[in-house]
Amino acid sequence: MNDEEALAALAALAHPTRLAGFRLLVRHEPEGMATGQLVEATGLSQSTLSTHLAVLVKAGLVQPEKRGRNFIQRAQMDRLRA
């Protein structure tokens, strides 16, 4: 990970809501969590959670994976370690 990517990841995690959501995903690795489960666990609205997830995805910290009807959100542990 270069400096620019590291700064983007750190900036994404600097928001308390995104940090809490990311920590929740880390605790649920390797299976990840469905987006609906994240909504329930965080108490956020679907749209608010989606906005925060988009920032984490753009920073490369979260990867959504389509499984049937659900999107499973997974923390990118290799990226975090980098």
Stockholm file with secondary structure:
# STOCKHOLM 1.0

chainA/1-82         MNDEEALAALAALAHPTRLAGFRLLVRHEPEGMATGQLVEATGLSQSTLSTHLAVLVKAGLVQPEKRGRNFIQRAQMDRLRA
#=GR chainA/1-82 SS CCHHHHHHHHHHHTSHHHHHHHHHHHHTTTTCEEHHHHHHHHCCCHHHHHHHHHHHHHTTSEEEEEETTEEEEEECHHHHHC
#=GC SS_cons        CCHHHHHHHHHHHTSHHHHHHHHHHHHTTTTCEEHHHHHHHHCCCHHHHHHHHHHHHHTTSEEEEEETTEEEEEECHHHHHC
//
